[in-house]
Amino acid sequence: MGTVRYLVDDVDRAISFYTTRLGFTLVERWGKAFAMVARDGVTVWLSGPESSAARPMPDGRQPGPGGWNRFVVELRDLESRVASMKRDGVAFRNEIVTGPGGKQILVEDGCGNVVELFEPA
């Protein structure tokens, strides 16, 4: 089982995105600071501003959401899922691209983190 930690600015919004949009299940919730969601053997730790993971580094840098690193969620019928999410106002960083392995698109989780949606060829 793999685990990914994402820093989020709103744990409730992140839980809603991962459970309603991508089919994750809420596993644990520790107040406003932290939650775990899981799907297909992957657990995502959603660490809010009140979590220990969001504490400043010794040099003063503040951890936060965003960036380009991501995990991949494999889906069937990518076009339909993307169209539905777009109708609901979900933000994407690009359009669907096709390569030798399949189709992919980058979706934002509402907190600034990116998730790759992928449909194998």
Kinemage of the C-alpha trace (Angstrom):
@kinemage 1
@onewidth
@group {chain A} dominant
@subgroup {mainchain}
@vectorlist {calphas} color= white
{ca met a 1} P 0.000 0.000 0.000
{ca gly a 2} L 1.301 3.443 -0.883
{ca thr a 3} L 0.803 6.617 1.126
{ca val a 4} L 1.007 10.199 -0.128
{ca arg a 5} L 0.829 13.305 2.078
{ca tyr a 6} L -0.731 16.411 0.589
{ca leu a 7} L -0.763 19.715 2.396
{ca val a 8} L -4.164 21.342 2.013
{ca asp a 9} L -5.557 24.698 3.059
{ca asp a 10} L -9.002 23.268 3.892
{ca val a 11} L -9.378 19.661 5.071
{ca asp a 12} L -13.171 19.624 4.569
{ca arg a 13} L -12.864 20.813 0.959
{ca ala a 14} L -10.122 18.266 0.277
{ca ile a 15} L -12.160 15.388 1.751
{ca ser a 16} L -15.111 16.400 -0.401
{ca phe a 17} L -12.998 16.501 -3.568
{ca tyr a 18} L -11.305 13.127 -3.068
{ca thr a 19} L -14.462 11.297 -1.939
{ca thr a 20} L -17.039 12.758 -4.335
{ca arg a 21} L -14.864 13.333 -7.417
{ca leu a 22} L -12.337 10.505 -7.350
{ca gly a 23} L -14.021 7.702 -5.407
{ca phe a 24} L -11.818 7.727 -2.315
{ca thr a 25} L -13.254 6.665 1.062
{ca leu a 26} L -12.734 8.626 4.271
{ca val a 27} L -10.665 6.384 6.561
{ca glu a 28} L -9.891 8.675 9.510
{ca arg a 29} L -10.528 12.252 10.546
{ca trp a 30} L -8.635 14.093 13.287
{ca gly a 31} L -10.556 17.337 13.704
{ca lys a 32} L -9.776 20.240 11.394
{ca ala a 33} L -6.088 19.350 11.145
{ca phe a 34} L -5.921 16.027 9.337
{ca ala a 35} L -7.772 13.297 7.443
{ca met a 36} L -6.940 10.072 5.608
{ca val a 37} L -8.705 8.963 2.435
{ca ala a 38} L -8.047 5.719 0.552
{ca arg a 39} L -8.701 4.102 -2.811
{ca asp a 40} L -7.287 1.009 -4.533
{ca gly a 41} L -4.463 0.522 -2.041
{ca val a 42} L -3.378 4.171 -1.929
{ca thr a 43} L -3.890 6.301 1.166
{ca val a 44} L -3.705 10.085 0.956
{ca trp a 45} L -2.986 12.038 4.122
{ca leu a 46} L -4.663 15.434 3.943
{ca ser a 47} L -2.725 17.719 6.280
{ca gly a 48} L -4.344 21.073 7.002
{ca pro a 49} L -2.753 24.292 8.333
{ca glu a 50} L -3.206 23.077 11.927
{ca ser a 51} L -1.318 19.803 11.321
{ca ser a 52} L 2.242 19.156 12.447
{ca ala a 53} L 3.277 18.712 8.785
{ca ala a 54} L 2.440 22.378 8.130
{ca arg a 55} L 4.791 23.755 10.787
{ca pro a 56} L 7.506 26.115 9.517
{ca met a 57} L 10.929 24.681 8.666
{ca pro a 58} L 13.988 25.778 10.674
{ca asp a 59} L 14.914 28.229 7.901
{ca gly a 60} L 11.453 29.825 8.033
{ca arg a 61} L 9.954 28.274 4.891
{ca gln a 62} L 6.273 27.428 5.322
{ca pro a 63} L 5.013 24.140 3.844
{ca gly a 64} L 1.925 24.558 1.684
{ca pro a 65} L -0.143 22.968 -1.063
{ca gly a 66} L 0.702 23.089 -4.721
{ca gly a 67} L 3.508 22.113 -7.034
{ca trp a 68} L 3.668 19.618 -9.878
{ca asn a 69} L 4.414 16.338 -8.113
{ca arg a 70} L 1.335 14.161 -8.171
{ca phe a 71} L -0.136 10.741 -7.872
{ca val a 72} L -2.116 9.109 -10.661
{ca val a 73} L -5.712 7.869 -10.507
{ca glu a 74} L -6.587 5.421 -13.291
{ca leu a 75} L -10.093 5.818 -14.680
{ca arg a 76} L -12.241 4.453 -17.455
{ca asp a 77} L -14.045 6.851 -19.791
{ca leu a 78} L -11.824 9.815 -18.990
{ca glu a 79} L -13.653 12.184 -21.342
{ca ser a 80} L -17.002 11.718 -19.579
{ca arg a 81} L -15.482 12.139 -16.109
{ca val a 82} L -13.636 15.298 -17.138
{ca ala a 83} L -16.731 16.767 -18.812
{ca ser a 84} L -18.786 16.170 -15.671
{ca met a 85} L -16.152 17.700 -13.416
{ca lys a 86} L -15.809 20.739 -15.687
{ca arg a 87} L -19.587 21.279 -15.625
{ca asp a 88} L -19.308 21.306 -11.825
{ca gly a 89} L -16.573 23.959 -11.909
{ca val a 90} L -13.572 21.764 -11.044
{ca ala a 91} L -10.272 23.365 -12.153
{ca phe a 92} L -7.910 21.650 -14.582
{ca arg a 93} L -4.352 22.698 -15.455
{ca asn a 94} L -4.524 21.440 -19.041
{ca glu a 95} L -6.669 19.588 -21.543
{ca ile a 96} L -6.619 15.836 -22.127
{ca val a 97} L -3.413 14.760 -23.849
{ca thr a 98} L -2.870 11.418 -25.571
{ca gly a 99} L 0.374 9.472 -25.622
{ca pro a 100} L 1.507 5.930 -26.318
{ca gly a 101} L 0.306 4.711 -22.909
{ca gly a 102} L -3.085 6.366 -22.875
{ca lys a 103} L -4.781 9.681 -22.078
{ca gln a 104} L -4.137 12.015 -19.160
{ca ile a 105} L -5.154 15.351 -17.671
{ca leu a 106} L -4.164 17.283 -14.544
{ca val a 107} L -6.949 18.269 -12.129
{ca glu a 108} L -6.610 20.502 -9.052
{ca asp a 109} L -8.070 19.299 -5.757
{ca gly a 110} L -9.433 22.696 -4.706
{ca cys a 111} L -6.495 23.289 -2.362
{ca gly a 112} L -3.808 23.769 -5.030
{ca asn a 113} L -2.553 20.192 -5.323
{ca val a 114} L -2.597 18.384 -8.644
{ca val a 115} L -3.821 14.845 -9.379
{ca glu a 116} L -3.258 13.139 -12.717
{ca leu a 117} L -6.309 11.390 -14.129
{ca phe a 118} L -5.188 8.642 -16.510
{ca glu a 119} L -6.975 6.263 -18.868
{ca pro a 120} L -4.727 3.471 -20.180
{ca ala a 121} L -4.649 2.845 -23.920
